C-alpha cells in the first residue's frame, strides 16, 4: 500500500474505545507523523478510528464518547457528539472515512474498514499524507481504489488462508 501510493500506510483496530495502531509502513520520502505501532489514540481523531466507529451502533458510539470524552487535538477536531454522529453517517454512506487535520495540523488521511469475519475485531486500513496532496480527484481515482483493493486482499487472506 505504501509503495503503491507513496504515502504512509497504517492498519488499526479498536480496543476499549480507543484506536490502536497495529502496523505502519512508510515509503522513502513520505511524511512521518510519529505515530508508533501500538499507540492508543482517540477514535474521533483519526480516519482509522472513524472508519471503525462506522460499524458500531449510534448507541455504542455515544457510550464511547461518554466514557472517553471528545477532546480536541487541533482546531479541526470534532468535539461535539451530534457532529460526530453526523460524520459517522456520512462515512457509512460513502464507504470511507476522512481525517482532515483533526489529529495533526497539515495531515490528511483516508481509511476504509476491513470487514471482520465475526471472530476478529473490526479493523481499518489508511493512508496519510500532506493535506495539499489529498485532492478530491486523487482520493477518488487513486487512494480509495488502492485502499479498497488492499482491504479486500486482507479480508480474503484472513478468511481463507
C-alpha contacts under 8 A as a table, 3 or more apart, distances in Angstrom:
res1	aa1	res2	aa2	distance
1	X	4	X	5.10
1	X	5	X	6.19
1	X	9	X	6.21
1	X	146	X	7.03
1	X	147	X	7.41
1	X	150	X	6.92
2	X	5	X	5.41
2	X	6	X	5.30
2	X	7	X	5.19
2	X	8	X	5.62
2	X	9	X	5.19
2	X	25	X	6.42
2	X	26	X	6.00
2	X	27	X	5.71
2	X	127	X	7.58
3	X	6	X	5.25
3	X	7	X	7.43
3	X	27	X	5.96
4	X	146	X	7.65
5	X	142	X	7.72
5	X	143	X	6.89
5	X	146	X	7.68
6	X	26	X	7.93
6	X	27	X	5.84
6	X	28	X	7.87
6	X	29	X	7.87
6	X	30	X	6.48
7	X	26	X	6.52
7	X	27	X	6.43
7	X	30	X	5.34
7	X	31	X	7.34
7	X	127	X	6.02
7	X	128	X	6.02
7	X	129	X	5.88
8	X	24	X	7.04
8	X	25	X	5.86
8	X	26	X	4.54
8	X	27	X	6.67
8	X	30	X	6.09
8	X	31	X	6.88
8	X	32	X	7.56
8	X	127	X	5.42
8	X	128	X	5.33
8	X	129	X	6.69
9	X	24	X	5.70
9	X	25	X	5.44
9	X	26	X	6.51
9	X	125	X	7.28
9	X	126	X	5.58
9	X	127	X	4.43
9	X	128	X	6.61
10	X	21	X	7.12
10	X	22	X	7.49
10	X	23	X	5.57
10	X	24	X	4.33
10	X	25	X	6.53
10	X	125	X	5.63
10	X	126	X	5.25
10	X	127	X	6.38
11	X	21	X	6.18
11	X	22	X	5.60
11	X	23	X	5.39
11	X	24	X	6.65
11	X	48	X	7.50
11	X	123	X	7.03
11	X	124	X	5.68
11	X	125	X	4.36
11	X	126	X	6.39
12	X	19	X	6.48
12	X	20	X	5.34
12	X	21	X	4.41
12	X	22	X	4.91
12	X	23	X	6.98
12	X	48	X	6.39
12	X	49	X	7.82
12	X	123	X	5.50
12	X	124	X	5.59
12	X	125	X	6.58
13	X	19	X	5.70
13	X	20	X	5.40
13	X	21	X	6.85
13	X	22	X	7.08
13	X	48	X	7.74
13	X	49	X	7.57
13	X	52	X	7.16
13	X	121	X	6.74
13	X	122	X	5.92
13	X	123	X	4.22
13	X	124	X	6.44
14	X	17	X	6.14
14	X	18	X	5.46
14	X	19	X	4.68
14	X	20	X	5.89
14	X	43	X	7.97
14	X	49	X	7.28
14	X	52	X	7.08
14	X	121	X	7.21
14	X	122	X	6.86
14	X	123	X	7.01
15	X	18	X	5.34
15	X	19	X	6.45
15	X	20	X	6.61
17	X	42	X	7.78
17	X	43	X	7.09
17	X	64	X	5.58
17	X	68	X	7.55
18	X	40	X	5.97
18	X	41	X	5.68
18	X	42	X	5.28
18	X	43	X	5.43
18	X	49	X	7.62
19	X	39	X	7.97
19	X	40	X	5.55
19	X	41	X	5.17
19	X	42	X	6.07
19	X	43	X	5.19
19	X	48	X	7.29
19	X	49	X	5.36
20	X	37	X	7.98
20	X	38	X	5.88
20	X	39	X	5.58
20	X	40	X	4.66
20	X	41	X	6.55
21	X	24	X	7.42
21	X	35	X	7.85
21	X	36	X	7.22
21	X	37	X	5.17
21	X	38	X	5.07
21	X	39	X	5.39
21	X	40	X	6.77
22	X	37	X	5.52
22	X	38	X	5.77
23	X	37	X	5.39
23	X	38	X	7.76
24	X	36	X	7.57
24	X	37	X	6.45
26	X	30	X	6.06
26	X	31	X	7.89
26	X	32	X	7.69
27	X	30	X	5.62
30	X	129	X	7.18
31	X	129	X	6.07
31	X	130	X	7.18
32	X	35	X	7.98
33	X	104	X	7.91
35	X	39	X	6.56
36	X	39	X	5.57
41	X	45	X	7.36
41	X	46	X	7.93
42	X	45	X	5.57
42	X	46	X	7.39
42	X	49	X	7.37
42	X	70	X	7.92
43	X	46	X	6.01
43	X	48	X	7.54
43	X	49	X	4.07
43	X	50	X	6.00
43	X	53	X	7.42
44	X	47	X	7.84
44	X	49	X	6.05
44	X	50	X	5.73
44	X	70	X	7.17
44	X	77	X	7.77
44	X	78	X	6.92
44	X	84	X	7.46
45	X	49	X	7.10
45	X	50	X	7.71
45	X	73	X	7.23
45	X	77	X	6.41
45	X	78	X	7.58
45	X	99	X	7.20
45	X	102	X	5.46
45	X	103	X	5.11
46	X	49	X	5.13
46	X	50	X	6.19
46	X	98	X	7.90
46	X	99	X	5.53
46	X	102	X	7.01
46	X	103	X	6.49
46	X	109	X	7.63
47	X	50	X	5.12
47	X	51	X	5.99
47	X	97	X	5.13
47	X	98	X	5.13
47	X	99	X	4.69
47	X	109	X	5.96
47	X	110	X	5.79
47	X	111	X	5.26
47	X	126	X	7.12
48	X	51	X	5.23
48	X	52	X	6.31
48	X	97	X	7.33
48	X	110	X	7.81
48	X	111	X	5.44
48	X	112	X	7.36
48	X	113	X	7.87
48	X	123	X	7.84
48	X	124	X	5.45
48	X	125	X	6.46
48	X	126	X	6.28
49	X	52	X	5.14
49	X	53	X	6.12
49	X	124	X	7.78
50	X	53	X	4.87
50	X	54	X	6.20
50	X	88	X	6.75
50	X	91	X	7.87
50	X	97	X	6.18
51	X	54	X	5.20
51	X	55	X	7.36
51	X	88	X	7.85
51	X	91	X	6.94
51	X	96	X	6.47
51	X	97	X	5.31
51	X	111	X	6.29
51	X	112	X	5.98
51	X	113	X	5.64
51	X	124	X	6.44
52	X	55	X	5.77
52	X	56	X	7.37
52	X	113	X	6.31
52	X	122	X	6.23
52	X	123	X	6.21
52	X	124	X	6.30
53	X	56	X	5.25
53	X	61	X	6.58
53	X	88	X	7.08
54	X	57	X	7.71
54	X	88	X	5.39
54	X	89	X	7.26
54	X	91	X	6.45
54	X	92	X	5.75
55	X	92	X	7.81
55	X	122	X	7.89
56	X	59	X	8.00
56	X	60	X	5.97
56	X	61	X	6.49
57	X	60	X	5.15
57	X	61	X	6.33
58	X	61	X	5.03
58	X	62	X	6.06
58	X	85	X	6.93
59	X	62	X	5.04
59	X	63	X	6.13
60	X	63	X	5.02
60	X	64	X	6.30
61	X	64	X	5.14
61	X	65	X	6.20
61	X	85	X	7.78
62	X	65	X	5.00
62	X	66	X	5.99
62	X	81	X	7.13
63	X	66	X	5.06
63	X	67	X	6.02
64	X	67	X	5.10
64	X	68	X	5.97
64	X	69	X	7.57
65	X	68	X	5.39
65	X	69	X	4.81
65	X	70	X	6.01
65	X	81	X	7.04
66	X	69	X	5.42
70	X	78	X	7.28
70	X	79	X	4.91
70	X	80	X	6.99
70	X	81	X	7.60
71	X	77	X	7.99
71	X	79	X	6.09
72	X	75	X	7.04
72	X	77	X	5.40
72	X	78	X	7.17
72	X	79	X	6.18
73	X	76	X	7.90
73	X	77	X	6.00
73	X	102	X	6.56
73	X	103	X	5.31
73	X	104	X	7.34
74	X	77	X	5.45
74	X	101	X	7.15
74	X	102	X	5.73
74	X	103	X	6.04
74	X	104	X	6.69
74	X	105	X	6.70
75	X	102	X	7.34
76	X	100	X	7.28
76	X	101	X	5.99
76	X	102	X	4.83
76	X	103	X	7.98
77	X	101	X	7.47
77	X	102	X	4.24
77	X	103	X	6.76
78	X	83	X	6.80
78	X	84	X	6.26
78	X	102	X	7.26
79	X	83	X	7.70
79	X	84	X	7.53
80	X	83	X	5.30
80	X	84	X	6.24
81	X	84	X	5.02
81	X	85	X	6.17
82	X	85	X	5.04
82	X	86	X	6.17
83	X	86	X	5.05
83	X	87	X	6.20
84	X	87	X	5.00
84	X	88	X	6.15
85	X	88	X	5.01
85	X	89	X	6.22
86	X	89	X	5.10
86	X	90	X	6.43
87	X	90	X	5.11
87	X	91	X	6.31
88	X	91	X	4.94
88	X	92	X	6.17
89	X	92	X	5.06
89	X	93	X	6.36
90	X	93	X	5.20
90	X	94	X	6.09
91	X	94	X	5.26
91	X	95	X	5.50
91	X	96	X	5.33
91	X	97	X	5.34
92	X	95	X	5.41
92	X	96	X	7.32
95	X	112	X	6.81
96	X	110	X	6.95
96	X	111	X	5.67
96	X	112	X	4.80
96	X	113	X	7.32
96	X	144	X	7.92
97	X	110	X	5.66
97	X	111	X	5.13
97	X	112	X	6.42
98	X	108	X	7.25
98	X	109	X	5.72
98	X	110	X	4.71
98	X	111	X	6.59
99	X	102	X	5.88
99	X	103	X	7.68
99	X	108	X	5.43
99	X	109	X	4.92
99	X	110	X	6.41
100	X	107	X	6.72
100	X	108	X	4.70
100	X	109	X	6.69
100	X	131	X	7.36
101	X	104	X	5.21
101	X	105	X	4.69
101	X	106	X	5.64
101	X	107	X	5.19
101	X	108	X	5.68
101	X	131	X	7.60
102	X	105	X	7.06
103	X	107	X	7.94
104	X	107	X	5.69
106	X	130	X	5.89
106	X	131	X	5.37
107	X	128	X	6.76
107	X	129	X	5.55
107	X	130	X	4.84
107	X	131	X	4.98
108	X	128	X	5.66
108	X	129	X	5.67
108	X	130	X	6.09
108	X	131	X	4.76
108	X	134	X	6.84
109	X	126	X	6.60
109	X	127	X	5.56
109	X	128	X	4.13
109	X	129	X	6.48
110	X	126	X	5.41
110	X	127	X	5.66
110	X	128	X	6.63
110	X	139	X	7.81
110	X	143	X	7.74
110	X	144	X	7.55
111	X	124	X	6.38
111	X	125	X	5.42
111	X	126	X	4.05
111	X	127	X	6.70
111	X	147	X	7.25
112	X	124	X	5.51
112	X	125	X	5.69
112	X	126	X	6.56
112	X	147	X	6.58
112	X	148	X	6.77
112	X	151	X	7.31
113	X	122	X	7.49
113	X	123	X	6.05
113	X	124	X	4.21
113	X	125	X	6.53
113	X	151	X	7.22
114	X	122	X	6.81
114	X	123	X	5.36
114	X	124	X	5.05
114	X	125	X	6.93
114	X	151	X	5.32
114	X	152	X	7.31
114	X	154	X	7.34
114	X	155	X	6.31
115	X	122	X	6.84
115	X	123	X	7.44
115	X	151	X	7.94
115	X	155	X	6.27
116	X	119	X	7.10
116	X	120	X	5.94
116	X	121	X	6.50
116	X	122	X	5.53
116	X	123	X	7.40
116	X	155	X	7.33
117	X	120	X	6.21
117	X	158	X	7.92
117	X	159	X	6.49
118	X	121	X	7.46
124	X	151	X	7.82
125	X	147	X	6.97
125	X	151	X	6.79
126	X	147	X	6.91
127	X	143	X	7.70
127	X	147	X	7.83
129	X	133	X	7.08
129	X	134	X	7.37
130	X	133	X	5.63
130	X	134	X	7.04
131	X	134	X	5.42
132	X	135	X	6.80
133	X	138	X	7.82
134	X	138	X	6.10
134	X	139	X	6.16
135	X	138	X	5.22
135	X	139	X	6.16
136	X	139	X	5.11
136	X	140	X	6.16
137	X	140	X	5.28
137	X	141	X	5.81
137	X	142	X	7.93
138	X	141	X	5.22
138	X	142	X	5.26
138	X	143	X	6.29
139	X	142	X	5.79
139	X	143	X	4.80
139	X	144	X	5.57
140	X	143	X	6.48
140	X	144	X	5.52
140	X	145	X	7.19
141	X	144	X	6.84
141	X	145	X	6.73
142	X	145	X	5.77
142	X	146	X	6.24
143	X	146	X	5.19
143	X	147	X	6.10
144	X	147	X	5.06
144	X	148	X	6.04
145	X	148	X	5.09
145	X	149	X	6.05
146	X	149	X	5.20
146	X	150	X	6.16
147	X	150	X	5.16
147	X	151	X	6.00
148	X	151	X	5.11
148	X	152	X	6.09
149	X	152	X	5.11
149	X	153	X	6.31
150	X	153	X	5.10
150	X	154	X	6.26
151	X	154	X	5.12
151	X	155	X	6.10
152	X	155	X	5.01
152	X	156	X	6.17
153	X	156	X	5.18
153	X	157	X	6.12
154	X	157	X	5.13
154	X	158	X	6.08
155	X	158	X	5.30
155	X	159	X	6.09
156	X	159	X	5.21
156	X	160	X	5.77
156	X	161	X	7.50
157	X	160	X	5.43
157	X	161	X	5.01
158	X	161	X	6.04
